[in-house]
Amino acid sequence: MLNWHTEKPYYFCSRLRMLEFLRNKGFYPIKTLPDAKDPRYNVWMFENTTELADAVEEFLVQQANRVK
């Protein structure tokens, strides 16, 4: 389990696939913002909770297994 969920109040998602995964899990962004690195793209701000951290970790594990 990741422990970053307790350090910051918000989690910023910049991956569209992760956004869809999180939405399917019942998590919805608080706000949509332009990406600071490239304003042509968006980032999505979520409240950073233990449940969200678990869902993000699940997504990352699935993506890592998908690449193999």
Secondary structure, DSSP 8 states (H G I E B T S, - for coil): ---GGGT-SEEEE--HHHHHHHHHTT---SEEEE-SS-TTSEEEEEE--HHHHHHHHHHHHHHHHHH-
